[in-house]
Structure formats: structure tokens, C-alpha cells
Amino acid sequence: MDLIEELIQNKKNQSDLKIKELLTELIQYERLSRKDTFKHLANTPLLQKKMPYCWKAFQGDTRMYWLLSELSTIMQLVSSRPLDIFGDLSSYYTKKEQTQITIIGNANNHRFTYLPLRQLPYPFDYGQALYLTNEKEDKEMALAIIHTQDNKTTVYSGTVDLSETDEHNSSKENIEPFAYEKDGVKITIPTYSVQGNNDYPFAFTDHYSISMPNNASIRYTEKHPPYTQTTVDLAKNDIQTLAFHKNDLTRVAQCLLDYAPEIDNKAALINSIRTKGREKNENQ
């Protein structure tokens, strides 16, 4: 395929970005490349087999080159060390070739925008986003939330403080997210900062993504259209309870469920049917 044909093909494949596939390969590479024998994709056939989309960027695939170059920014936001694959990609082509390949690869002028976590919009489709996390040595977690809609990808990134005593966030163990159930409603808490930096979706029920703008309020965002967002203020005694029992995720979960808005059962049933329908179509 010559460059003109590839330009036309890229325009047709506007929605098929392969961001998830590339990020999955890069996460695998981040682990493997800690060994010198797996640092350089162009010289390692085994890596090439494990990372077919990334390898296409080294084989002249303009779309994969443009995307991989863009994703280097996202990976650097969360990775604790520079990755050799991006330096290798930069030096693999001449500057003139890079410019030409990028223009053809991004034939539809797809935009990547980078914003801090605190600028997450309302409403926000949490279910369609991709999440990257990485715990650092200074007890902080780097977080990037990647959301693509139409011809734009927005990346919200920042850090979340983690407590030395918060055993549920230990990066040394492979543990399941904390889960709690009350009155038939289940809540999961993958991460929770006891320092109070929870202004991002850190807890989830079947109907809500939950965040805390500060230590005195809870924000509930519906996971289905119209993505209604409700912020409630905590009673003084509950603020004190959370502060005193900040390492007790059961107390935290109980409080989050106690303040959750009532569910419109009819709307919830409709959204459940829609979700199952989409899943069925995807699996066919």
C-alpha cells in the first residue's frame, strides 16, 4: 500500500484507533523491558510477536506510528521510568519521514487534549473510559483517565496520595478490590486515599461512580444516561466518623451507601436491558 492509499484508508478508519490494544502492549512492555534483553523492539523477535500493533509502527504503518508517538505522552504521565521503545521509535525514522508519517497517520486530525484530574467534566461517561494507574515509591498513585469521543481524546491525569498504612492499596500483593454489600446493594472500592485526596471515581456500585470533592461531601454520578450527578453534604458526625475510621473501608463503604440517592427502578431496568443488549451484540 502506497502513502496515498494509506491516507484514504486512514480517513475511512476514523473510529478504529486501537488505543486500548496499544496501551495493553505497552503495559506488557513496561514489565518485560526491565530486562536488557527485552528493551529494544526492533531487535527482539519475541517482543515483536507479543506486541504486533506496536511493531507495525516500526514497519511503516502510519496510523500506528502516529498513535504510538501520542501514547508516549500518556505513558510518561504514569510510568515511573522512561521507556526505551519511544526513544527507539523517534530515532527509527528521519525527521522528514516522521512529519510525513504523522500527517498521513492522523488523516482525520484527531486531537489529544491533556487536562488535570480536577477538570473531569459533568456529565462524564466513566464506563467508556480507559484507566492507567501506577503506584510510586513516595506512596502516591499516578492516575490517567482516557476518554475518546468523536474526533477527540481527552486525558485527565494527576496523582493520588496513598497511606503507608492502607493495606488495601499495597502494590506488593495482587488483591481483589474491597467489596461490601448492604441491603442487596454491592459497592467496590479499588482505591481509597486516607489522606482525603479522593476527587476522582474511587468507588462504584451498579448505578453510580462515586468521588469525594472534599472530606465533607460525596458526589454520585450515574453510570447510564443522562449521567445525573448529585453532590451531598455529610453530617458533622459522619465527617468525624470517616476521619477517625479512615483506615476502616467497611465504615467508608457504609457511609457511601447511606448517602447514595435513591434509584429510579424503572430507569435502572431500562438501562440494564440496554447494557445487556450491547454486550450481546459485541459478543456476536
N, C-alpha and C positions, 0 to 999 in steps of 0.2 A: 504494500500500500504506500503510495507516494504522499507527500505532505498535503496536497490539495484534497485528495480523497480522505485523508485523516481529519482534515479541518471540517469537511462536510459530515463525516461520521461523528465527530465530537459534538457538533451542533445538534445532531439527532439524539444523542445520548445525554441530554442535559441533566436529567434526574438521576442517572446511574453513576453516582460519584464514587462509590466503593470506599467511603471514609471508614466505615466500621471494619471492613476487611483489612485495609492498610494499617489501621491502629492495632488490630489484633496481631498482625505480623510484627509490628514494631515493638509491642509489649513482649512478645516472644524473643525478639532480637535483643531487647534490653537485658534479658536474663542470660541468654546464651553468650552474648558478646563480652561478658565478664572474663571469659577465657580468650586468650590471644588467638587461638585457632579459629574462633568464630567472629572476629571483629570485622573482616572485610568481605562483603557480599560478593563482589566481582571475582574474588579468588577462591570462593568456597562453594563447590557444587552442592554440598549438603544443605547449606543455607538457601541456595537458590531454589531447591525443591520445597523447602519449608516456607519460603516467602515468595511465592510466584508473582504476586502483584507488585511488590517492591522491586523484584528483579526485572519486571517489564520496564521500569523507569530507566534502568541501565541499558536496555535493549532498544532504545529509541521510541518507546511508547510515549507520545507527547502528553497524553492525558494523565498517565501515571506519574510522569516526571513532574508536571505542574502540581499535582496533588501531594506527592511525597515532599516536595520542596515546601509547600504550605504547611503540611503537618509537622515539619521540623519545628516550627514556632510553637505549636501546641505541645509537642513532647517536651520541649525545653521549659515550658511553664510548670511541668510536674516532675520531670526526671531529676534525679539527684546528681547526675553526671552527664557530660556531653556524649553523644552517640556518634561513633565513627562513620556510620552509614551516611550521615548528612554531609560530612566533610568529603567523603569519597564521591558522593553524588555531585557535589559542587565542582570538584576537580575532574570529573569524568568527561565533561563537555567543555568546549571553549566558551568564552563569554558571549560570542556572537551566536553560537548554537543554543546556549541557554535562553537567550532572548527570543529567538525564533521558536524554539520548542514550547516555551511558556505561553507565547501568544496563540499558537495553534492548539495547545493543550487546554487552554481556557478560552475556547472559541465563543462561549456564551457570556463572557465577562462575569463569571460567578464571583461574588465578593465574600471575603472573610473579614469579619469585624471582631475586635478583641475588647472586652469590657470587664470591669471588676465584678465580683460576685454580687455586690450590693446593688447593682443595676439590673438584676433579674426583673423582667417586665411582668406586668399583670394584664391579662391572664398569661400563663406560661404552660405549654404542653410538656409537662415533665415526662410523660410516657414515651414521647418520641425523641427524647434527648439521649446523648451518649455521655457517659461519665468516666473520667480518669482520676484516679487518686494515687497518692504516693506518700507514705509516712516518712518523715525526715528524722535525722538524728537529734534535732533540737526539739523533739516532741511536738512537731507541727505536721499537719497533713496538707499537702498541696492538692487542690481540687480544681478540675476543669469540667465545665458542663458545656457540651457541644450540641447546638441546635440548628438544624438546617430546614429552611422553609423557602420554597420558590427558588429564587436565584441568589440566595444569601445564606451564609453560615455564620452564626454568631457564637463566639467562645467567651464564656464567663469564667473567670479564674480568680483564685485567691488562696489564702491559707487558713486553716482551721487549727486552733490550739488544741492539743491533746494533753490530758493529765498523765503524769507518771504513774498514778495510782489507778487509772481507769483500765482495768484488766480487759474490758470488752473491746478495746482498740489495740491490743497488742499485735504488733506486726510479726512477732516471733512464732505465733501459733495460727493455724488455719482453723478458725472457729466460725460457726454459723452466726448470723446477725441475731441480736437479742430479740426474743419474741414474747409477747404477753397477750392473754386473752381475757376479756371481761364481758359478761352478758352476751356471748356469742360474737363479739367483735374482736378481731385479732389485729394487733399492732406490732410492727417490726421496727427496730432501731439499729440500722447498720453502723452508725457512728453517732457519738454524742460528746460534746466538749464540756467538761465540768467547769471550765473557765468561763463559760457563758457565751462563747462565740458560735452560736447555732442559727445564724441568719441565713440559712440555706436548707433545702429539703433533707432533713436528717432522719425523719420517721415517716412511716407510711401505714395506712390502713387500706382496705379495699376501695375506699371512696376519696381519701384525702392524702395529699402530700403536706407534711407538717414542718413548719420552721418557727423560730422564735426571734423576732426582731430585736428583743432585749430580754432581760430577766423578769420582766413584769407583764409580758404579753405573749400570746401564741397565735400564729397565723395558719389557717386551714385553707388549702387550695384544692378545689375539686379536681379529680383526675380525668373527668369527662366534660365535654361541652355542656354549659357555657363557661366552664372553668371559674365558677364563682369563688371569690376569695373573701374570707371572713377573718377579721382580727379581733380577738377577745382579750380583755384585761384580766389579769389574775387577781384574786382576792389577796389581801395582805398576808393572811395566814398561810396561803398556798405559796406565795413568794418565799416566805420564811422556810416552809417545809422543803421546797426544792433546793434552797441554799444550804440547808442543814443536811439533807439527804442526797446531795449531788452525786454521790457515788453509787446510789441505790437506783438502778434502772427500773426496778419494779415500781417504786414510788413515782418516778418520772413518767412511766407508761400510764399509770393510773391517773395521774393528773392530766395528761394529754387526752385521754379518753373521756374524762369527766367534763372537760370543757368543749369537746367536739360538738359542732352543730348537729341538730337532728337531720336525718337523711330523708329526702323525698323518695319514699319507697317506689312509687310509680316511675319516676325519672331514673332511679337506680336500676330498676328492672329493664327499662328500655336500653340503657347504656350497656348493661350486662349482655343483652341479646346482640347488640351491635358489635361488641367486642368479640364475642364468640363467633359471630359471622365472619369478621375479618380474619380471625385465627384459622377458621375452617378454610376460607379462600386461599390463605397463604400456604396452607399445608397441602392443597390440591395440586 
